[in-house]
Amino acid sequence: QVQVVESGGGLVQPGGSLRLSCEYSGSSSRAYRMAWYRQAPGNEREFVASVFGDGDGNINYVDSVRGRFTISRDNAKNTGNLQMNALKPEDTAVYYCSVRILATHIDYWGKGTLVTVSS
């Protein structure tokens, strides 16, 4: 069973930065996809960024965060990070990490971490 835990959320002023971390256990396979999603109050969960465990990672971002957020991975530590810069109030949401072990076609989710961007 794969377990996923996010950390690093908090309160930050507009223009500030936060670094979210995602740690997973239960698999050592590099054939995985790690993705960040977010859900603001009253909204549906939306895709933010993703990276694959092999090769160059085939990184993708939603347009609204491209150039401000950077996703990264550390296969040796089974972790990934989402560096968020130039944060805006509209980035306020609960951020979730999901890990899909490609061979299983199953997405494992963390419980989320709250990011609040406010002055």
C-alpha positions as CSV (number, residue, x, y, z in Angstrom):
1,Q,0.0,0.0,0.0
2,V,1.4,3.4,-1.0
3,Q,1.0,6.2,1.5
4,V,1.4,9.8,0.6
5,V,2.0,12.7,3.0
6,E,2.1,16.4,2.1
7,S,3.7,19.1,4.1
8,G,4.8,22.8,3.9
9,G,1.5,24.7,3.7
10,G,0.9,27.8,5.6
11,L,0.0,31.5,5.4
12,V,2.0,33.8,3.1
13,Q,1.6,37.3,1.8
14,P,1.0,38.0,-1.9
15,G,4.2,37.8,-3.8
16,G,5.7,35.4,-1.3
17,S,7.0,31.9,-1.6
18,L,6.2,28.5,-0.2
19,R,7.7,25.1,-0.7
20,L,5.4,22.1,-0.5
21,S,6.8,18.6,0.0
22,C,5.3,15.2,-0.9
23,E,6.7,12.0,0.6
24,Y,5.5,8.6,-0.3
25,S,6.2,5.1,1.0
26,G,5.3,1.6,-0.1
27,S,7.0,1.6,-3.5
28,S,10.5,2.0,-4.9
29,S,9.5,1.9,-8.5
30,R,10.6,4.8,-10.7
31,A,7.7,4.1,-13.0
32,Y,5.4,6.6,-11.3
33,R,3.8,9.9,-11.8
34,M,3.6,12.5,-9.0
35,A,1.1,15.3,-9.4
36,W,-0.1,18.2,-7.4
37,Y,-3.7,19.3,-7.4
38,R,-5.5,22.0,-5.5
39,Q,-9.0,22.7,-4.4
40,A,-10.2,26.1,-3.4
41,P,-13.4,26.6,-1.4
42,G,-16.5,26.1,-3.6
43,N,-14.4,24.9,-6.5
44,E,-13.6,21.6,-8.0
45,R,-10.1,20.0,-7.6
46,E,-7.8,21.2,-10.4
47,F,-4.5,19.9,-11.7
48,V,-1.5,22.0,-10.9
49,A,1.7,20.2,-12.0
50,S,3.0,16.7,-12.6
51,V,6.3,14.9,-13.0
52,F,7.2,11.3,-14.0
53,G,9.8,9.3,-12.1
54,D,12.0,8.4,-15.1
55,G,13.8,10.2,-17.8
56,D,13.5,14.0,-17.9
57,G,10.2,13.8,-16.0
58,N,7.9,15.1,-18.8
59,I,6.9,17.9,-16.5
60,N,3.6,19.7,-17.0
61,Y,2.0,22.7,-15.4
62,V,-1.4,24.3,-15.6
63,D,-1.1,27.7,-17.4
64,S,-2.0,29.7,-14.3
65,V,1.1,28.6,-12.5
66,R,3.6,28.2,-15.3
67,G,6.7,30.3,-14.7
68,R,5.9,30.7,-11.0
69,F,5.8,27.1,-9.7
70,T,8.4,24.5,-10.1
71,I,7.9,20.8,-9.5
72,S,10.8,18.5,-8.7
73,R,11.4,14.9,-7.7
74,D,14.0,13.0,-5.6
75,N,13.8,9.3,-6.5
76,A,16.4,8.4,-3.9
77,K,14.2,9.8,-1.1
78,N,10.8,9.0,-2.6
79,T,9.9,12.7,-2.3
80,G,8.9,15.6,-4.5
81,N,8.5,19.3,-4.1
82,L,6.4,22.1,-5.4
83,Q,8.3,25.4,-5.2
84,M,5.7,28.2,-5.4
85,N,6.9,31.7,-6.0
86,A,5.1,35.0,-6.7
87,L,2.0,33.7,-4.9
88,K,-1.3,35.3,-5.5
89,P,-4.5,35.3,-3.4
90,E,-6.1,33.0,-6.1
91,D,-3.5,30.4,-5.3
92,T,-5.2,29.9,-1.9
93,A,-6.4,26.3,-1.7
94,V,-5.8,22.9,-0.2
95,Y,-3.0,21.3,-2.1
96,Y,-3.0,17.6,-2.7
97,C,-0.2,15.3,-3.8
98,S,-1.1,12.2,-5.8
99,V,1.3,9.3,-6.7
100,R,0.4,6.9,-9.4
101,I,2.4,3.7,-9.7
102,L,2.1,3.3,-13.4
103,A,1.8,-0.5,-13.4
104,T,-1.2,-0.4,-11.1
105,H,-3.1,2.5,-12.6
106,I,-4.0,3.5,-9.1
107,D,-3.7,7.1,-7.8
108,Y,-2.7,7.4,-4.1
109,W,-3.6,10.6,-2.4
110,G,-2.4,12.5,0.6
111,K,-4.7,14.4,2.9
112,G,-3.7,17.8,1.6
113,T,-2.0,20.8,3.0
114,L,-3.6,24.3,3.2
115,V,-2.0,27.2,1.4
116,T,-3.4,30.7,2.2
117,V,-2.2,33.7,0.4
118,S,-3.4,36.8,2.1
119,S,-2.1,40.2,3.4
